[in-house]
């Protein structure tokens, strides 16, 4: 059982069938389900890598405002190609920040 499943299992507001569905879904789908984003949500993905999570959120929530930050310029290009190919509008930012910078 994953940490996500254990956390959800202990919550009274999450039906058992949701936990079962998350167990069978691929990882990215499980993350998107666990986020429970509304139709017009905003999401900031820090360290988006190839943009897989952003692509899945954009596919499921086409009205969501999506932004990604990553320090690796190679990941920015890979994510940009992926997201463009699936038609998901995302603002991608090439940046690096230390934990102390965010305070």
N, C-alpha and C positions, 0 to 999 in steps of 0.2 A: 504494500500500500504506500502511495506517495505521501509526502508531507501535506500536499494540497488536499488529498482525499481524507487524511486524518483530521485536518482542520475542519473540513466541511462536515465530516461525519459527526463531530461533536456539536455542531450548530443545530439548533432546533428549527431555524427558519429555512433550512435547505432540505428539500424533500429527498428521500433515499433514491428515487429514480434519477435525480440530477447527479448525485454522486456516482451512480452506476454508469450513466452516460459519459461522464467525464473520465471514468476509468478506461473506457473503450476508445476514446477519441485520441488522435495523435496529439503530441505535446503542445504544439502551437494552438490547436483548437481548444485544448483544455485550459490554456492560459487565457485565451479570449473569453471563454465561458466564465472563468473565475473572476475576470475583471467586471463582468456584468455592466458593460457600458451602455448608456442610453443612446438613442438614435443620433443626437447632436452633441455627443461628448467631445471633449478635447483630450488628447493623449500625447504625452511627451515620453519618447522612448530614448533613454540615455544608454548609449552603447548598442545601437540598432544593428550593427554588423551588416548582414546582407539584406536586411529589411523584411525578413519573412513575417515577423509579427505585425509590422505596419501594414504589409500587404493583406494579411488575413483580417485585421481590424477594418481596413478600408473596404475589403470585399463585403464584410458583414454589416458595416455601418458606413455607407457611402456619404452620409452627411457629416460624419465626424471630422473634426479639425485635427490633423495629424502632423506632428513635428518629431524629427529625430536628430540626435546629436551623437557624433562619433569622432574619435580622434584620428582614425586611420583613413587617409584619403582614398586608399584602394577600396575600402568598404563603402565609402560614399559613392564611388562610381558603380560598384556592383549593385548597391541598393537602388541607385537612380535608374539603372537599366531594368532591374526587376520591376520596380514600381511603375515605370513608364510602360513596360510591356503589358502589365495587367490593368493599366488605366487608373491607378490609385494616386490622387493628388496628395502630395506630402511635401512639407518644407524640410529639407535636409540641411543640416548645419555641420560644418567641419570645425570642431573645437575640442579643446582639452581643458579640463578643470580639475583641480585638486579638491578633496573634501573640504578643506579649510576655506576655499574660495566660495563655497556655496552657503556659508553661514551668514 
